Every structure is written in structure tokens, then in C-alpha cells.
Amino acid sequence: MSMTEQMTKHQQQLLAAYLAGEDVADELLEACQHDVNLLAQVSKYVTSERLLKAHHQSDTQTPQTHPT
């Protein structure tokens, strides 16, 4: 069973909106305070998203060397 299968449709939409940068952080926080499983899932998604962004930023900031 995937993580999104454990979330309700509304929780999935709320998480997607948050990750897309929409202003739903307060609503997501409130939902997580009432559902420990949701909190665990959201933290995994947010951690993964932050790691991917950091990796992408390091790739774009590091000069690429090409063999001569």
C-alpha cells in the first residue's frame, strides 16, 4: 500500500496544494495535529521534496567541468 492510499482524498489534495506553494500550511498543520499517520506521511513527503530541491540547487550552482 502506498503512502497516498493511506490518506483521504482531501488530505492528498491538501498536501499537493502545500507542495505546490499554495497558502494551506495552517490547514495542513491542523489536519496533522488530528492524525498522527498523516503527520508521518507529510513529513516524509516534505523531507523528500526539500532534499530534491537542495540536490537540484547544488547541481545548478556547481560549475560543470567537461573533459578536454
C-alpha positions as CSV (number, residue, x, y, z in Angstrom):
1,M,0.0,0.0,0.0
2,S,1.5,3.4,-1.0
3,M,1.5,6.4,1.3
4,T,-1.2,8.2,-0.7
5,E,-3.5,5.3,-0.4
6,Q,-3.5,5.8,3.4
7,M,-4.5,9.4,3.1
8,T,-8.0,10.6,2.3
9,K,-8.6,12.4,-1.0
10,H,-8.9,15.7,0.9
11,Q,-5.6,15.1,2.7
12,Q,-3.9,14.2,-0.7
13,Q,-5.2,17.4,-2.2
14,L,-4.1,19.5,0.8
15,L,-0.6,18.0,0.7
16,A,-0.4,18.6,-3.1
17,A,-1.5,22.2,-2.6
18,Y,1.1,22.7,0.1
19,L,3.9,21.3,-2.0
20,A,2.7,23.5,-4.9
21,G,3.3,26.5,-2.7
22,E,-0.4,27.3,-2.0
23,D,-1.2,29.0,1.3
24,V,-2.6,25.9,3.1
25,A,0.0,25.4,5.8
26,D,-2.3,26.3,8.7
27,E,-5.0,23.8,7.4
28,L,-2.4,21.1,6.8
29,L,-0.9,21.7,10.3
30,E,-4.4,21.4,11.9
31,A,-5.1,18.2,10.0
32,C,-1.7,16.7,11.1
33,Q,-2.5,17.6,14.7
34,H,-5.6,15.3,14.5
35,D,-4.0,12.5,12.6
36,V,-0.6,11.1,13.6
37,N,-0.4,8.9,10.4
38,L,-1.0,12.0,8.2
39,L,1.8,13.8,10.1
40,A,4.2,10.9,9.4
41,Q,3.3,10.9,5.7
42,V,3.5,14.6,5.3
43,S,6.9,14.7,7.0
44,K,8.2,12.1,4.6
45,Y,6.9,14.0,1.5
46,V,8.2,17.3,2.8
47,T,11.6,15.8,3.6
48,S,11.9,14.3,0.2
49,E,10.8,17.5,-1.5
50,R,13.4,19.5,0.4
51,L,16.1,17.0,-0.4
52,L,15.3,17.1,-4.1
53,K,15.3,20.9,-4.1
54,A,18.7,21.0,-2.3
55,H,20.1,18.5,-4.8
56,H,18.8,20.4,-7.8
57,Q,20.2,23.7,-6.4
58,S,23.6,22.1,-5.8
59,D,23.5,20.8,-9.4
60,T,22.7,24.2,-10.9
61,Q,25.3,26.1,-8.7
62,T,28.2,23.7,-9.2
63,P,30.2,24.5,-12.3
64,Q,30.2,21.7,-14.8
65,T,33.6,20.5,-16.0
66,H,33.9,18.9,-19.3
67,P,36.7,16.6,-20.3
68,T,39.0,18.2,-22.9
